[in-house]
Amino acid sequence: MVTISTGDGQPSRTLLGSWPTPLEPMPRLARALGLGADDLWVKRDDLVGLGGGGNKVRKLEWTCGAALADGATVLVTTGAPQSNHARLTAASGARLGLDVVLVLAGGPGSSESGNLTLDGLFGARVVWAGDVGKEELASIARHVAGTLRDRGAVPALIPFGGSSVHGARGYAECGQELLTQAADLATVVVALGSGGTMAGLVAALGPERVLGVDVGAVADPGRVVSHLVSGLSGTHCPPESLRIRLDQVGSGYSALTEPVMTALTLAARTEGMVLDPVYTGRAMAGLTAAVEAGDITPGRRTVFLHSGGLPGLFGHRPALERAAAELAVDGDPLSTWEPSSRAPDRPK
């Protein structure tokens, strides 16, 4: 375990990931979206190493650092059954030698694959909270922490999605990392869930360079991000100053929409890049819509933040069924095949 003292009176950061993450060009995807070949790059925060990767690792370095500084022996957090944050909290606990209890909405049998499989593999225990909202879920988590404390443990409550002012520091650092990799970036596109990832980027880059695509995880995403940015920067960040697309949620957080399925397929077939149907798929659908609306234009550097979530794809039955249907061919599988009309991209 490696810790770094911040020197500013804050608890130490605990290193859990491999930094910096790569910034990769996506020329075929860029052209498919109507951008120039050099306009679109992908920040690969799905490749951080720990527990299947994803954006939550940057936040957990800070929240787990605070937990260790407080002498915690068990991490307690909340989420949906397929929570990427819960999965990476479980992985962080395994790395740090801490027990982990996940308080998840729903009940046993609601899902048995995807992130839940990894939760069990990492050794986490799950407390099913039933059909409850975010506030009641948090209340149950506090009760669980109290029970653990009564039994002699030292619990640390990790916030929903890892999103707190402290946790968002991880993405303020990511913003600075991006500036060293692409000083000319015009827009970073990111999925907006619990708010901490977008907030950290806004604190580092300014609201004009960050486009958040709401996934439906919180009721008022603008207010949530505004609060976190203000806490990080020490100055007020009004919600109306933020760039947020609200048009990709569809009928709800776990719903698969046609624009998202199109985005999943397009990213996979142009770049071999896998997105998930809740977060990165929505972010890519939002990027597509922003290009169509003229909010993102050719000739300027756009970065798509890949926040991970691959295990969640395998826990999302509608997305799996749609993907599998692409393989269903009657008779001769080559009967409708036609050669590509364009030569493949080759290194220069």
N, C-alpha and C positions, 0 to 999 in steps of 0.2 A: 504494500500500500504506500502510495506517494502522496504527500500533502504539500501544499504551497501556502505559505503565510502571505496574506494580502498586504500586510503592513498598514492597513487603514482602519484597524479596530474591528474589522469584520472577521467572522470565523474562517478558518482555512478552507481552501478548495481541495477536494480530493480528486486526484486524476483517475478517470475511469475510461476515457476514450483515447483515440489516436489522432493527434492533431498536427498540422492542419488537414482538414478533409480536402479531397481533390476538387478542382473546378475544371469541368470537362466541356468541350464544344459539342454541340448537337446540330450539325449543319443540315442533315436530312429532315429532322423534325422542324427546324427553323424554316426551311423552304416550304414544307407542307403547310405551315401556319401562315405563310405569306410574308415572312421576314427574310432578311439577307442571310446567307450561309454562315456568316460570322457574328450574327446578332444575338444568338441564343446560346447560353451556357448553363450548365447544371452544377450546382453546389451539392456534392455528394455526402450529405450528412446521414445517408443510409449506410455509409461505410465506416462508421466510427469504431467497429470492432466488438464492443460489448453486447452480448445478449441478442444478436440479430440486428443491431444498429438502429439508429433513429435519433430524432432531434431531442428526445427527452434526456439523453445522456448529458448534454451540456448543462441542463438545469440540475440534474441529479448530482453533478460534481459539486455544486454549491449547497444544495439542500442536504445531501449526505455529509458534506463537510461540517455543516452546522450540527447535524445529529451526532457525529462523532465527537465534536467539541463539547457537546452536552453530556457525553457518556452514555449514549443510547446503546441498547442491546437488541432492540427490535424496531423495524420500520413499519409504520401503518399508513396505508394510503387507500384512495377510493378510485372508482372508475366504472365504466361499462364492462360487460363480460369480455369484449375483445379489446380492452384498453391496451394500447401500446405503452403508455406510461406505467401501468401496473406490471406489465411484462418486464420492463427495464428496471423498475424498482426491485422486482424479484431478483433480476440478474445482478444488480448493484449489491443487494444484500449478500448474495452468494460470494461475490468478489471480496466484500469487506468483512465477511464472517458474522453478519448480523442476521437474525431471524426476520422474516417478513410476513405480515398479515395483510391480505388484500380484502377490502370491503367493497363488494361488487353488487351493482344493481341486478335484479333478476333472481333466478333460482337455479338449483341443480338441474342439469339436463337442457338448459337453454342453449348451450353450445358445448361441444366437446373437442373442438379442433382449434387451429390457429393459435392465437396468443395464449389461450387457456392451457393448451398442451405444454407450452414452454413455461408457464407459471408453475405447473406441477413439476416439470423437469428441474427447475431451479430451486425447488423445495419450499415454495411459498404455501401458506395456508389461506384458504378462501372462506370468508364469512359472507354468505348470501343475504342481501338486505331486502329482497323482494322488490315489488314495483314501487319505487320511491323516486322522488326528485333529488336534485343536487343538494339542497339544504338538509333534507332528512338523511341523505346518505352521509353527509359530513357529521351530523349529530350521532349517527350510529357508530361512525369511526371514532368519535371522541369517547363514546361509551366503551367501545372495544379497548381503546387505549387505557381507560380507567381500570377495566378488568385486568388487563395485563400488569398494570402498575400494582394492583392489589396482590397479584401473584408473585411479585418480586422482580419483575422486569422493568427496564427503563425504556419506555416507548418514545418514539419520535414520530409525530404526525407530519407526513409529507403531503403538501396541498394537492388538490385535484389537478391532474395534468402537470404537476410540478411547477405550476405557474404562481409565483409570488414575486415580489420585488427582488428578493434575494435570488431566487432561481433564474429570473430573467437576465441576470448578469451574464449568464452563459451565452445568451444571444447578442448582448452588447459586445462581448468578445468576438463572436462570430462576425458581426458587422465590421469590426476592425480587421479581422482576418480577411474578409472579402475585399476590403480596400487595398490590402497589400497584393491581392491576386488580380484584381480588376479595378484599378483606380478610376476608370472611365465608366463604371456601371451607371446606368440610368434608372433601372427599376429592378427590384428584387420581388419576385412573386412567391408568396408563401401561404400555405393553408392556415386558416385562423380558427383554432379550436378553443382551448382554454385561455389563450391570449399572450402567454409569456414569450413565445418565439417571436411573434410580430413586435411585441413591445420592446424587446431587447434590440431588434434590428432598427426600429424607429429611433430609439435612444442613441444609437451609434451613427445612423445614416441620415436621419431626418425623415419626417412623414412624407415628403414629396417623392422619396425614392423607394418606398415600400408599399406594395399592393397586397393586402390581405384578402383571401377568399374565404368567406364564412362557411363553416361546415355544419352549423346548427348545434354546436355543443353547449353554448351559453345563450341566455335570452337577449342580452344587450351587448354584443361584442365590442362596439365602439366605446361604450362606457368602461368596460373591463380593460381594454387596451390603454385607454386614456389614463386610468388610475395607475396602471403599472408603469407606464412611461413617465408619468409625473413623479412617482416614487423613485424611479431610477435617476432621473435627470435633476430633480429638485425644483423644476419649473413646471407650470401648468401646461398640459397638452390637451387642448379641447378636442372632444370626439369629432367635431366637424372638420378638423384639420387632417384627419386620417383618410387614407385611400382604402376603402373596403368595398368589395363586391358582395352583395347579399343574394345574388340570383342563382346560386348553384346548390341550394339546400334541397330543393324539391319538396317532397312530402315529409321529410324528416331526416334526422341524423344518420340513420342506417339505411335509408332508401337509396336504391341504385337508379340513377336517371340516365336518359339516353345521351345527353352531352358528356356525362362522366364515362359511360361505356365507350363512347367514341374516343374520348381522350385516352383511356386505358389501351385501346386497340392501336391508336395512332402512335403513341409512345413506344409500344412494344414492336410494331412493325417497321418503324423508321429507324429506331436506335437500339432495339433489344433491351429497352429499359422498362422495368416492371413498376407500376404504380399500384396503389390500393384504392378501393372504391369509396372510402370515406374521407380521407385527407388529401393525399397527393393527386388522386384522380380528380377531385373537385378543384384543386388548385390549378391543374392543367386545363380543365374545362373553363375555369375563370380566365386563365391566360389567353385561351383561344377566343373567348368572348371579348376580352380587352383589345386584342388585335383587330377583331371585326369592328369594334366600336371606335377604333382610332385612338384609344388610350395608350396603347403600346404600338410604336411605329418602327418601320424599317430604318436601319442606319444608326440605331442606338443600342448599346449593350443591355440586354435583359438577362437576368440570372433567375433561374427557377431553382428554389431551394427544395431539394428532395429530402423530405423529413422522415423517410423510412416507411414502415408499416407493412412490409411484405407478409409477415405472418397473419395479419388481419385479413388479407385476401383469401387465405385458406380457411378462414372462419366465416366467410360471407357467402352463403349458399347461392343467392341470386347471381352474383358475379361469377361464381364457379360454373353454374349451369350455362350462363351465356357464353363463357369462354369455351366450355366443352362443346357447345353446339356448333362452334366454328369448325370442328373436326368432323361433323356428321356429313358424310358424302354417300349418296346412293350410287351403286354401280361402280364404274371406273373413276377412281379419284383424280385421274389426269384428263378426264373428258372435257373439263371446262378450263384447262390450263392454257395460258397464253404466255409467251416469253415477254420479259420486261422490255418496254420500249426505251428505257434509259440505261446507259452504262452505269455500273456501280461506282460509288465514290472510291477513290484509291488515294493512298498517301502520296503527297507531292515530294 
